[in-house]
Amino acid sequence: MTPQAAAETNALIAELWQRHLPTLKERLDTLDRIAASAANVTLSEADREQAVAISHKFAGSLGMYGYQRGTEIAMQLEVLYRTPPVSQPHLLVPLTQELRQAIFPKN
């Protein structure tokens, strides 16, 4: 890849990241809510399925933007949410917080 093509690719990825930030933050907020709920009560099937879907999307996309650690954390969350009932709900809040920190380290 030429330096110009690499620069254009990086610019496009940065533009895509900025365009999808509101959705990404909304998904993180949803994971926060679901993780907090799972720590206190049994999750509804709808919440569990939503958490699986969000975690899967993060696992599949964050690496493209350079957030490899975020991908790893999202994969852990997906595994935890995948099989009902969630076997280790006490891990969900810390992992969700770690995911947010991996994506937004300064926040």
N, C-alpha and C positions, 0 to 999 in steps of 0.2 A: 504494500500500500504506500502510495506516495505521501510525503508530508502534508501536501494540500488536501488529499483525500482523507487522511487521518484527522486533520483539523476540521474539515467539513463534517465528518462523522461525529466527532466530539461535540461540535456545535449543535448538531441535530439531537444528540442524546441529551445535552443540557436543556435544549428547548422542550423536548418531550417531558423531561423531569419537571420543569417549571409548570408546564401545562397540566400535569397530573398531580401536582402537590395537594390541591384541595381534596381530591378523591382519596389520596393516600392518607392524609390526616384524618379524614372521616372514617376510613377503615381502621386506622389505629385507635380512634376513639371508640369505635364499635367493639374492637377486641378488648379494650380496657373495660368496657361495661360488661361484656360477657365473662371475662376472667374474674372480675369482682363478684359477679353473680354466682359463678361456679364455686367460688371459695366459700359461699354462704349457704347456697341451696343447690339442689339438683337442677342441672340445666334442662331447659326445654329442648325438644328435638330441633326446633327451628333455630334456636340460638346456636346449638352445637353444629348444625349443618352450615350455618352462616360463618361460624368461626373456622370450620374446615375450609370453606371456600376462600375466605380472606387469607388465611395462612398459606393456602396453596398458591394463590395469586402472588403473594409476597415472595414465597420460595422460588417461584418461577421467574420473577421479574427483577428483584433487587440486585442480583449479580450483574445484570446487564448495565446497571447504573454504577457499578463499582462497590456495592454494599454486600460483599461476600459474607461478612459476619451476620448481617441481617437475613440473608438467605438461610444460613445455618440455623438461626434461632427460629425463623418461620417454619422450617422443616420440623424442628422439635415440637413446636406448637401444633402443627398439623397432625403429627403422630399422636400427641396427647388427646386431641379433640376427635380423632378419627373413629375410635371405638367407644360406644356408649357402654356403661357410664364412664366418664372421664376418670381414669384410674388414679391420677395424682393432681387433684385440683389445686393443691397448695403451691404447685409450681407455675400455675398459669399467670398469676399477677406478676411475680418476679421476671418471668420470661417475656411477658408483654412489655414490661418496663424496660427490660434489656433491649428488646427489639426497637422500641422508640429511641433509646439512647444510641443504638447502632446507626440509626438513620439520621437522627438529629443530635449529634454529640454535644452541641453547645447549649441545648435547651435543658 
